[in-house]
Amino acid sequence: MSEAAVIKSPSTEGRFGHAMLKVEGLRRYFDVSAPWLNRVIGRQPRQILKAVDGIDFEIARGETFGLVGESGCGKSTVARLIVGLHGPTDGSITLEGRNIAGLTRRQMAPMRRRLQMIFQDPYASLNPRWRVRDIIAEPIRAFDLVSGDQAIATRVGELLTFVGLNPLDGEKFPHEFSGGQRQRISIARALASEPEFLVCDEPTSALDVSVQAQILNLMKDLQRELGLTYLFISHNLAVVYHISDRVGVMYLGKLVEVAPSKTLFTTPRHPYTRMLLDTIPDLDMTGRERMPVAGEVPNPITPPPGCSFHPRCPFANDRCRVEAPKALPVSGGATVACHGVEEGRVPSGPILAPPPKPDGVASVHG
Amino acid sequence: MADARMPTPAPGSVAVPTARPGLADGVHRFFDSDVWFSFKRSPITIGAAAVTLLYFVMAVFGPWIAPHDPFDLAKLDLLDSLIPPAWMADGEARFPLGTDDQGRDLLSAIIYGSRVSLVIGFASVLLSMVIGIGLGLISGFVGGAIDAFIMRMAEIQLSFPAILVALLINGVIIGYFKTHPEWQVDQVTLAYVVLVLSIGLSNWVQYARTVRGSTLVERNKEYVQAAHVIGIHPAMIMWRHILPNVMGPVLVIATIQLALAVITEATLSFLGVGVPPTEPSLGTLIRVGNDYLFSGEWWVTIFPGAALAILVLAVNLLGDWLRDALNPKLR
């Protein structure tokens, strides 16, 4: 457990303070091989799934960093790695200058209070047998923040009011609430330990659209009042645009583009980002041709060589098929991992005309 | 809009996954629940519950209900032996169901015998529940080599008939106490302890496998991960988060296993390795009566046998109903 020194990052200085969370070369591989005996008899090789394959990013204090990508690209694994539900295979996670990657439960204890998580499914994230007041009081008791039953009850009431619920709701059980209300309870529990950093793993994707907006606005209000820092994971680009200051786009366990939210949505650079943005339905853009979502995400157990996006990329050439691109800074404060962008092969700027679609690219409209 | 996603139970009822009786606040909502509703609508279940309740009352208040004390050897008179039931020609009114070969009143012996059977049944179900739930939780929660070890043990045990395992454990424990006289246990207590241990230890597998299965499901739910993120000790997560959520199926198994434990006790007693003949359980009574079946004294074995059959049937019916009532797919 190396005690990493506080590394100040120039890239996030400025609007926000120093980097609160710094992720470097983070990798997490899962062994998905068949059981030993089956493998020996069937002469199968070990199968390693590279869920997260070397990603770097920083999140400044008070910032919201959005992480987007298709299902199975590893974004939830990143969330789990950061809160310590998985240990990383390699790389470091530095929170406030302290490396928290791969700490044991006991070593992690002092950092846990500052680092909480909001989960995706509000129907599974609350223990159905516990009263809401006990659910919210659990972190308070675990971290010994308030002593005495009366004081804890008062604090739980405050937290419920804070997230827009009635203090009397504490007496109820989770099944007596709607999805949006449950997510508020989930947020209240996460706030109970007075954290500074919240990892939000698709907190709105299980909710109705009208409720999504309420929860997002609540999260924004909380951020303003409490100075929270968010890592916000979602596959919904509109949601990410609404809440994030900076956005990272993940593809097959790698970050292909990191850019300030505005830049990313007005001038996407990476072909994959552009493809994702073209899938957002938009009334103004009816009738215009779009870059279709071509192909499917390859099997992450056997990712394509070179740039892992090349089988789906209309700009791919021989270099892309062989050499994995490095993340390089481009104009507008963005970082893009793409040979085409580096060489200027890929046109930048807003996509007004669809890029030419060369022959030979299998296009599966999805 | 969001409420459309809520489980929508019928008015005046509570969604079943949160309404299983027995644990925290279950009692509060029990009479408002679907479980109570389905109970009220099933006459067979009400009958089974009444019969079971009758046995419990008999077991608890036995000494006050029974006309005689069949365990008091001083009051037995061999001249009273093998008297037929009261309604038969040679019957006597003071022995409504007749007497056995020792001159014991059969009705009293059945009341006392049910008591023995139920005590041993409950104690052994409790023992196998504790062992099975504990091992199942650890197996499912920890996983890996520990899980594999526990489950292989369970499978090995499962490949032998439970009664054989019980006989084996029975022999081992009796042998142990015989070679360790310093324990100073009297015959009757020893017989009880041995029966409870052998029945309890031979039936934990069911619980372990069920609990392990449910634990594997619960372990990956987000509320458990939330507890991990808070930093709750894994043992506490198992105890406070997972255990209450895996208890539903366990209650069903426990009900059915109670009947099974009573039968196993009767079988062991029938085979002569159970409770001593001075304090007969239902099984012992059946065994004793078995010797007289062909000489025409049918009542000595038929009445205890019927008592056992009715008890087991009632408990089994209750178990079946509980299983269906707690299964949301069957409602």
Interface residues (C-beta under 8 A of the other chain):
Chain A: R80 V83 G84 L85 R105 M108 A109 R112 L115 Q116 M117 F119 Q120 D121 Y123 A124 S125 L126 N127 P128 R129 R131 E138 P139 A142 F143 F173 H175 F177 S178 G179 G180 Q181 S186 R189 S193 L207 D208 S210 V211
Chain B: M1 A2 D3 A4 R5 M6 P7 V14 A15 P17 T18 L23 A24 D25 K221 E222 Y223 Q225 A226 A227 H228 V229 I230 G231 I232 H233 P234 H241 P244 N245
